């Protein structure tokens, strides 16, 4: 996944996403990564909460 695909929805949801100094790669927690991957598959928030 690209940084933009992960960080834009997370930031829109109010999640603080940090980047490593000198890189453009977002540093996501394991839970953030899991949510981003579920969102990328097209699941709704309700479906993600129930998974």
C-alpha positions, -999 to +999 in steps of 0.1 A: +000+000+000+011+035-006+015+060+021-014+081+008-038+051+007-031+044+043-027+079+058-054+099+042-084+078+055-067+075+089-061+112+092-096+119+081-108+096+109-088+116+134-059+091+138-025+107+143-002+091+117+035+099+120+063+095+094+099+086+100+123+115+096+139+116+062+114+091+047+079+093+031+068+060+046+041+062+072+047+045+105+014+027+114+007+006+145-003-030+139-040-020+146-038+009+122-023-013+095-051-039+100-078-013+098-062+003+067-060-031+050-097-039+058-107-005+046-088-010+014-109-042+007-140-020+008-155-030+041-177-006+059-169+007+094-195-016+108-181-046+090-146-038+102-158-035+138-174-069+135-143-086+120 
